[in-house]
Amino acid sequence: MGSLRNFLSAVAVAVAVSAQDVETNSARLPSPPKPEPIDIFELPLPPVAPSRDEGACTPAINPRRTGCIGIETLEFQAGSFTTDGNHVVVTVELIGAPAAPDPASIYKGEQLLLIKADGKTFPNGDTWKCLSCGVPADQARSLDPERDYPHVFRSGKNVLWGHNILDCGGADLASTECTPDRTHIYPIHWPNTADGSGRGGIPREMRLHPDDVHMGWSSFTSTGGQFCYFGRLQFNPNPSVGEPRAPRFDLVNVNLLNPSDEKRGAPIFAEDGELRINRDAITVGELRGFSGAGDEILYLGSPWEANNIDVLAVHVVTGAVRRLTSHPDYTDPLAYSPDNKWFVVMDTRVSERQMFMSGMRWLPPLVDIVAVTAASSTRNNHERRFFQPILIDQYGDRGDYFGQQVNAGGDSSNGAVNDPNWNGRADPAFSHDGTKITYWQALVVPKACGDPNPLPCPNSTAQGGRTYRVMVAHLTSRKKSKPAKVFKVPDFIPWAQPFPAGSPVPASHYSLPPGNYTVRGRVSGGADVTLLEDPAIPGRLRTVSVAYQGFVDEPGYVINGHEEVSVDILLPDVWNNMVHWYSDIVQTGAVQASKKTSPDGFHLLIHAVTNVFQANGTLTTTIDGVEYHQPANGT
């Protein structure tokens, strides 16, 4: 693949940050910030046990007998800072504990830890403290098994732990007053029947609003669709209906984050024989959190440019949409700073993983009508994520500013802070004073390396050979900042739809009828588009064919040529896609670019969950002589 430096200098284009006045908005924004010094250090974790066998966590391995972890990631996930910025919460699986009644037997299973981030230790000498170990059973009734994405409440007194909330009885989490006997862990309940007796669709990736009261989440449907929701937490000390019949937090005043106006929710709609691309559309495909002030919902939405998956933000009241990232590579997990002035994203722009598909700028997202799943799935190769943390100011990517790689320092050697074999995972987080960022990484493991994969597996340099690590980036030149005033969000969002318990889930976000259409460039020219229905799945589009004639969405970027993409869903697995791609597009003017497949086309088998890349043929994007080729199979 070509170098990122060559690409950035060749493609210095104006980037849209809102749906209005796309060409000129970036000129009104402040100049991009200059790179700043960043120091990276790794946080200590409990020692590694040699096996999962009972008693394998011996006193020789952990003299204080407070738990051991395994070599592989399994249930591991790092979360956010406590309010003092000196601790980070993590989910781990503790293994090798002795059997009861040994006091050390409580250090087993999936648990919530607090890790020291200031180089100090807790009173017992450990650099970690288990918040959930030893909590009496009647204070952790019906603990939900989903315990991912740990996030400390802004108050510093509670932790969102997957589908649970840990409460330390009003004590600070890091204090000696936060003990098992005063800790409670409450499950979160989302009812799906009007009387509250049934449990709702399984929430995933729950994100806490800065007000510590509201939250957002995503949920898959049985047909592979995904919808996002926003609701309020309400403590229910003695529920009389629904499961679990234990003290819990109910999700009430739930909103479906689909606009009540169908056209407002359609990124592309048909009108009078034309397809119209709607950059005002609110398409909350996967919820990723909130701005630092909580006035915006952050999400992965429908692409603004072909095959380019970005993060968008929508205001919770006005519904104003802005684009936060625009680099052609893939962006996903992110977090805003509490002062609302910065965000950090996990992105593939360092590896240029997606450039072969998305490198041509200002190509309209027409083939994405069928190809968006493929475009969003090739970012990974199974457990090789290609993500690295990128620091971006509040105004987002613009011009030739695409942020600063947080962990750029280092020599890229085995175990270095910028070792490409250590992949960024979800979610990063800022400290409350804005001077630190924490993120975690996983080392590439089979099937993404080793036989039969052509890439060898690296040796771990982490303690005990574990394949996961937690990092802290210290922004050394920054002064401490105060969190922004939290925006008062309404229980019911004006542009969303109320979703009371018992409401049916929509069949889809939007649909386009098959047929022949035209599309006009925002500046000049146009394209002829044909949409063909899937004969195997009535109502679903299988093929998009586009012929460009002098198409210009951005001044100076002229597109001509043809592209056609067909996608077969290999039922019964709705996540398994077979993609047939034919492209011969040329771009002239500000850049000399092309997007071409081999004569027999590019044929990609990709699973949206396992993300193992398997293809025949080639797809190559060239920008001013720099070629970006698709990855080799299995890499």
N, C-alpha and C positions, 0 to 999 in steps of 0.2 A: 504494500500500500504506500501511497505517497506520503510525504511528510505533512504534518499539521501546519507547519510554518508556511510552506508553499501554498497550501490551500487558503490559509487566512489572507495572505497577501494577494492572492488571485481573485478572491471572492469577497471583497470589501463592499458589502451591499447594505442599503438601508433596511433596518429590521422593523417590522410593524410591532408596536406594543399595545395597540388598541385597534378596534375594528374601524375606527374613523380615521380618515386622512392617513392612510398607511404609509405613503411615501415621505411625509414630512414630519411625522410625530417624533422620530428619533432625533431630529435636528433640534427640537425644543428641549430635550432632556439635558441634564448636566453632563459634562464631559466624563467619560469613564474613569474610574479610580486607577491609580498606579498600583503595580504589584507591591505587596507589603511583606515584611519578614515574618516567617512562621517557623516555630520550633515544634517538632513532633516527638512525642514520647509514648511508650507503651505502658498500659496499666497492668498491675499484677493481678493474677487470678489464682484461685486455689491450686494446689499441686495436682499433678496428673497421676491417677492410679493405673497400674499395669493391666488391670482387667476389670470387668464388671462383677466379678465374683464377690460374694458376701465376705467381708473382712479384708478385701484387697487394699483398702485405704488404711494401711497400717500406721502405728505410731512413728515408725521410722520415716514414712513418707510425710505424714502430717503430725508432728509431735503434739499439737494442741487438740487434735482429734475433732476438727471442725469441718471435715468434708474434703472430698476429692472430686475431680472432674475427669472426663474421658479425653481421649485423643481426638475423636471426631466431633463435629459440631452438634449433631443430633438436635437437641432442643435449645441450643444456645441462641441468644439474641441480646444485643446491647440496647440500652435505652437512653434516657436523658439524664441531665445533671440534677442534683438537689439544688435548692435555692442558693446555697453558699458557694456553689461551683467546685466544691472539694470532693464530691462523691458522684458516682454514676451507678444507676440501677441496671442490672443484667439478669436475664433468665438463664439458668444453667440446669443441667442434669447432674446431680451428685450421685456418684457411684461408689461401690465397694464398701459401704458402711457395714459395721458389724450388726449382728442380730440383737433385737431387744432381749433383755432389759438394759443392755449396755447404753449409757447416756449418749454415746456417739451415734446410736441407731437412728436418731432424728435427721441426720444429715444424708438423706437419700431422696431420690426422685427429682422431679422438676420443681425447682425452688427459685425464689427471688432473692438476689444478693445485692448488697450495697458495696461498691468497690471504692477504695480510697483513690483520689486523683490528685492529692497534694504531697505525695511522698511520705506521709505519716502512717501511723497504724492506729487501730482501735485499742482500747485499754488492755485487751487480752494479748496484744502483739500481732494479731492478724491484720492484713491489709484489706480484709473483706468481713462482712457481717451478713449473716443469713436473716432476712426479715420474715420469712415464712416458715422456717424450721421450728418445730416444737410448739406451734400455735395449737392450743387445745382444740379437740375435734368439734366441740359445740360452738367454737368461735370461728370455725371455717366449714360450716355446713354446706353441703352441695357445691363444693368448689368446682367451678367450671374447668374442664380439661384444657380449654384454649387459653394459653398463658403467654401470648406473644406480645411484641411491641410494648414493653414496659415504659411508662411515662409518668414522671413525677408531676403532681398537681402544682400549679403556681404557688399555692399556699405552702407547699413543702411538707404537708402533713399526711398526704395520701399518695398512693400509686395506682394508676390504671395498669392492670396486669392481664392483658388479653381481655377475656370476658368477665373479669373480676376487678374489684377495688379493694386494696389493702389499706386499712385504717389503723393507725397506731395510737388511737385514743387521744388525739390532740398533741402528742409529743412529736418533736422533730425526728425524722427517720434515723438520723445519725447519732442521736443522743442516747445516753445510757438509760433514759426513761423509756425508750422504745424497746420493750421487752415482749416475749411471746405471750405472757399472761395478760397484757393489755392490748394485744393486736387482734383485730378481727379482719376476716377476708370475706367479702360479700360478692355473690354472683350477680351478673347483670342479666335481666330478663326482658326479652322483646316478644310480647304476645302477638299471635297471628290470628286470634279469633276475637270476635266482638266482646265476649264475656271475659277475655283474658285467660281462659283456661288452657289454650294451646301455646306452644312456643314458636316464635317467628322463624323466618328464614335465617340461616346461620350467618350472623354478622362476621365480617372479616376486616382485618386491618382497621380496627376502631381507633379514631383519633380524637383526642380531647381538645375542646375549645379553650382558649386562654381564660375564659371566665370560670373554668372548673365546674360548670354546671351543664353545658351543652356538649354534644359530641356528634361526630359524623362517622359513617361507616359504609362499606360496600357489601353487596350480597349477590351471589350467583343464583341464577335460575337453573332449573333442571335441563333446559334446552341450550345452556351455554351463554345466555345473556347475563349482563351484570348491571345492576342498578345501585344508586347511591342514596343515602338517607341522612337526615339531620334530625336530632331529637334532644330531649332534655332528660337528665337523670333525676329520678325521684325516689328517695329512700322509702321502702315499704317494710316496716319492722315485723309485720305479722300478716302476710298474704293469706287470703282465704280461697283464692283460685289460682290455677296455673302451677307449673313446676319451675323451680323448686319451692316447696312450702317451708321456706326458711327466710330469715331476714335477707333482703336483696335490694338491688337498685333496679327499678323498672324504667324502661325507656318510654316516655310519654310525649305527647304533642309531636309525633313523628311527621316529618315532611319527606315526600319523594322528590329528589332533586332533579325532576323533569319539569320544564316550564309548562304551565297550564295552557299557554298559547303554543299549539303544535308547530307552527312555522318558526317560532322563536327557538324551538328545540331541534330544528332541522339544519344541519350544516350544509346540506345541498337539497334544494327542492325544485320540483318541476312546475313551470308556469308558462303557458302559451307556447309550448314547443321548445322552451329553453330550460336548461339546467342553470340554476342560480346558486352561486357559492355564497353562503351567508356567514360572514365572520362575526356577526353579532350573536350567533347561535350559542346557546348554553348547552353543552354536551358533557355532562359530568360522567365520564366513563368509568373512572376509578378515582375515588377520593384519596388525596394525599395529605390533607391537613388544612391548616389555616394560616393566615398571615400573622405576624407578631402581635398586631392589635386585635386580630379576630374579625376584622371587617370584610375579609375576603376568604372564600373557600378555594383551596388549591386542588387541582385535579388534572388527570390525563384526559384530554378531550380529542375530538376529531381533528385530524391534521389540517393545518392551514396551507402546507406545501406537501407535495407528493412524498409519501413514505417517511415523513419526518414527524416523529412522535415527540411532542413537547408538553410542557406543563403550562396550563392556563390558570387564570384567577378570575373569579366572578364575585362581584360585591353582593353581600348577603341581602341587601335591601334593594338597591337600584338595578341589579342584574347586569351592570356594566362589565364587559369581558375584556381582559387584556392578556397578552401573550408574554409569559415570563422568559421562556427559552426559545431560541430559534436555530441554534446550531444544528446542522443536518444529522448529527448523531443522536442517539436515544437518551432521553432523560427520564428518570423515574423517582426514586425516593428523594425527598427534600425536606428541609426544615427552615423556617424563618427565625431570625434573631428576635428576641423579645422586644428590642427597641424598634423593630419593624423596618430596619434600614438595610439589612442584608439577608441573603438566603444561601444555603449550601445544598447542592444537588449531587446525587450519584449519577454519573454520566459516562457514556462510552466515547466521548470526544477525544480522549487521550489516545485510545487504541485505534480510533477511526473505523470501528467495527462496521458501521452502517453506511459508510460513504459510497460503497459500490451501488447501493440502492437509492440513497437519498441525497447524494452530493450535489445534484443539479438544483440550483435555487430557483424559486419563483415558478416552479412547475405546479400547476393546480392539482389538488388532491382528488383527481377523478378516478384513477384506478384503485384508490384506497377504498372506494365503495365496496370492493370485494377483497382487497389485498391488505387491509389494515391489520388483521390478525397476524399475517406473515411478517409484516413490517415491524410489528411490536414483539415478535417471538425470536427473531434472529439475533437479538442483542446478546443472548447467552449461548453458550454451548454447555448445556446441562449445568454442572457445578462451576464452570468457568464463567464469571459474570461480566468481566471487562469493565466494570464500574470503577471510577476513581472520584474522590470528592472535589467538587469545583465550587469556589467561592465567588458569588455574583452580587452586585449591589441591587438595591430594591427595584431598580428600573429595568433590570433584566438584560439579556443579550441585546446588542445593538451595534450597528456599523461593523467595525472589525473587532469589537470588544466581545469576547466570549468567556469572561471571567478569568480566574486564576486557579490553577491546580493547587489544592491545599498541600498535598504531599509531593510536590515536585522535587524537593531536595533529596539528596541521596545519589547513589551511583548505580541504581537499578540491579544491584547484585542480589544474590539469594538472601532473603530476609530483610533487605533494605526497606526503608519506609515507602519507597516508590517501586518496589519489586512488582513487576506486572503479574506475577503468579499469585499475589495476594489481592483478592478481588473485594471491592467495597460492597457492603450489604446494607439492608434497610434496618433502622433509619439513622441518619445523622442527627445531631442536636447541638444547639448553642447553649453556653452557660447563660445564666440570667443577666450577668453584667456584660455580655457580648464579647468577652476576651478569649474565650475558649470554644473549640468545637470538638465533640467526640464522635467517633464513628468506629465501626468494627469491620473486620475483613475476614475472609475465609480463604485458605490456601486451596489451589486447584487440586482435585483428587480424581481418581477414576470415576466415571468413564470419560471425563474431559482430558485425561492424560493417560499414558501407559497403554500397553497392548490391549486392543488393536488400534487405539488412537496413535497417530504418528508423533504426537508431542510427548516427551518424557515427563514423568512426574518428579517434581522437585522434592528435596528433603526439607522438612520443617526445621527452622531455627528457634521456634518458640519452646518455652519450657515444657519438658516431657514429650516433645515432638507433636504437641497438639496442633490442630489445623485451623485455629481461629484465634484472633487477637483483638484487643480493644485499644484504640489509639486516641490520644488527645493532641489537638493542634492548638498551640498557644500563639495567639496573635499579639506578638510582643510589643508592637508599637502603639497599640490601642489603649485609650483610656477607658475606664469602666463607664458603662452607660446604664441608664435606668430603663426598665421595661416601659413600653408605650402604654398609654391609658387604654384599657380594654374597651372595645366597642360593644355597646349594649345591643345584642342581637335580639330580634323578636322570636317568640316561640314558633310563629308561623311565618315562613319566608314568603314575601309577596309574589315572587315569580315561580315558586315551587307549588307542588300539589299536596294538600293535607293527606296523610296516609294513616287513618285510624286503624286500630286493630281489626282484622277481618277483611281489609281491602284486598282486591285482587291485584296481582303483579301484572303490569302491562306485557303484552306479547313482544313488543320491541320498542326501541326508542323512536324510530321513524322508518319510513319505507319509500322507495321510489318505484314507480311502475316501469316495466320493460318498455323499450321503444327507441326511436331515433330522436336525438335532440341536438341543439346547438348550444355552445357556450361562448360568451363574449369575454375577451380580455378586458381587464379593468382600464387599460390604456388604449389598446387597439387590437385588431385581429380577432381570431376566434378559433373554434374547434368544432368538429362534428363528432358526436358521441352516440354509440349504440350500446344499449343495455339489454342483455339477454337473460331470460329466466332459467333457473336450474330445473331441468326436466325431472330430476329425482326428488326435489324438495319444492313443491309448488309454493309460490309467494316469495321465494328467495332468488336473488340475482346471482348468477354464476359468472357472467362475463361482462367486462367493460372494454370497449374498443374506442380509441380516441385518435382522430386525425387533426393535427395542429396546422394552421395556416397563418403564419405571422403573428402568433399569439403573444401578447405582451401584458403581463400583470404589473410589472415594475419597469419604469423607463429604462431602456437600454438592454433589456434582456428579452431577446426575440426568439421564439420557439417555433420550430417546424419539424414535421415528422409524424410518425405513427407509433402507438403503443397499445398493446392488448394484453389483458390479464384475465385468466379463468382460474377459478378456485373450486375444487371438489372437496366437500366435507366427507371424510371417510367414516360414515356411520357404522356402528352406533356411537363411536367416540367423537363427540362434537368438537373436540379440541384438536383433532388430527386433520391437517390440511394438505392437499396436493395442489401445488400452484404451477400453472403453465404461463410463462411470461415471454412475450415477444416485443422487443423495443428497438426502434431506430429513430432516435430524436437528436436534433442538432440545435444548439443554442448559440446565437451570435450577438455581437454588440459589445457590451461591457466585458464579456468573457467569451472565449471560444470553447464550447463544451459539447459533449455528446453523452448519450446514454444508449448503449447498444447491447443486444444479446447476440449470441452465436447464431449462425444461420438456422439451426434446428431448434432454437429457443433455449430458454432457461427453465428447468423443471425442478422444483423444490418441494421436498417432503419435510414438513415441519410440524412439530407438536407444540401447542401453546403452553404446555406444562413442562415437558421434559426438555424442549428447546435444543434437540440434537440436530445439527445441520447436515442434511443429506441432499445433494443436488447433482443433476446432469446438465451439461451445457454451461454457458457462462453469461454473466451480466456484469458489464463494465461501465463505470462512469468516468469520464475524462474531463478535467478542468484545466484549461490552458496548458495542455500537454502532460499533466500529472494524472496517471491512471490509478483508479481504485478498483480492485478486483474482489469478487466474492470470496469468502473463506473457502478453504479446502474442506472436503467432507470430514465431519467429526472434529473440526477445530474451531 
